[in-house]
């Protein structure tokens, strides 16, 4: 079993300009109690999913604030979803700092995605299907901010 894990870690991952630390992702899979014989297949599934993402996506994020003016639109945050309805449904009762919830809609190029964080979060939190952006989302095009 240890030899199987070592072989997985030796293999190269080509994600164009993206780099991933395979050992960290294998650690995440082990934390989720994947059988060592299934680790390679599961890791490849996550990598292929990431590679299949389009070069630009519309993404959504919910932010809590007392007023819209408090929202930093130059760096609107790291964690996003590509499913607006699911995001709203899953966070409708979530508490946060700020009296109101705001839905931020952005367009983000894939070059802004954090491959390591995205894959890791999708291993550790498989129901969230989250896209993580680098630099707190700096560089996204903000489409809209809606008070929910």
ABEGO torsion letter per residue (X at the ends): XAAAAAAAAABBBBAEABBBBAAAAAAAAAAAGBBAAAAAAAAAAAAAAAAABBABBBBBBBBBBABAAABBAABAEABBBABAAAAAAAAAABBBBEABBBBBBBBBBAAABBAAAAAAAAAABAAAGBBBBBGGGBGBBBABBBBX
